[in-house]
Amino acid sequence: MNTELPSLITPNPLSGMVLAGQLSEKLHGQLEQANAQVAQPGGTNYLVPPPVPREVISSILFYAITAANGGWQKSVNG
């Protein structure tokens, strides 16, 4: 898989949230595709784990984006 990774640096929290949503859509699609390709050895019926909700993926990614941006702290003039 050849994936280009975007920068996590964003100018504000809203654009960070948008980026997290975009990345979570990509990741969720890749996880669904991987789960569809799981081999059932010997025809067994092993339960495939439930999919991770997009909201959970997006929340984790937003946390990582927030950390990469230092929480978007504004400098205090004083």
C-alpha atoms as one frame of an Amber mdcrd trajectory, in Angstrom:
protein
   0.000   0.000   0.000   1.523   3.288  -1.099  -0.143   6.043   0.918   0.894
   9.679   1.017   0.608  11.011   4.548  -0.596  14.608   4.952   0.878  17.041
   7.446  -0.969  17.154  10.757  -0.197  20.844  11.228  -3.363  22.919  10.789
  -4.085  26.618  11.418  -7.031  26.072  13.802  -9.093  23.388  15.568 -11.847
  23.407  12.941  -9.456  22.525  10.125  -7.927  19.913  12.437 -11.360  18.365
  12.894 -11.925  18.340   9.128  -8.548  16.658   8.593  -9.356  14.067  11.274
 -12.654  13.320   9.505 -10.953  12.882   6.144  -8.263  10.624   7.555 -10.800
   8.560   9.506 -12.828   7.949   6.339  -9.697   6.634   4.599  -8.678   4.474
   7.545 -12.194   3.120   8.077 -12.353   2.102   4.414  -9.002   0.350   4.661
 -10.121  -1.512   7.790 -13.352  -2.643   6.082 -11.381  -3.841   3.080  -8.955
  -5.759   5.324 -11.815  -7.403   7.253 -13.445  -8.487   3.987 -10.260 -10.325
   3.029  -9.995 -12.343   6.257  -9.631 -16.015   5.407 -11.874 -18.451   7.235
  -9.504 -21.395   7.810 -11.043 -24.742   6.963 -14.454 -23.202   6.389 -14.813
 -22.328  10.071 -17.110 -19.588  11.236 -14.814 -17.508  13.408 -16.438 -14.263
  14.335 -14.845 -11.252  12.722 -14.444  -8.475  15.290 -16.963  -5.658  15.032
 -15.828  -2.653  13.011 -14.328   0.301  14.841 -16.798   3.217  14.597 -15.707
   6.185  12.480 -16.290   8.470  15.460 -13.726   6.582  17.541 -11.160   6.683
  14.750 -11.835  10.382  14.170 -11.510  11.168  17.891  -8.151   9.432  18.164
  -6.877  11.166  15.048  -8.115  14.556  16.285  -6.219  14.000  19.538  -3.036
  13.270  17.548  -3.589  16.370  15.386  -4.161  18.485  18.505  -0.931  17.189
  20.013   0.964  17.888  16.775  -0.325  21.473  16.843   0.441  22.061  20.512
  -3.250  22.554  21.215  -3.362  25.636  18.966  -2.226  27.841  21.839  -2.211
  31.520  21.012   0.670  33.613  22.254  -0.270  36.064  24.996   0.915  39.619
  24.426   1.926  41.129  27.644
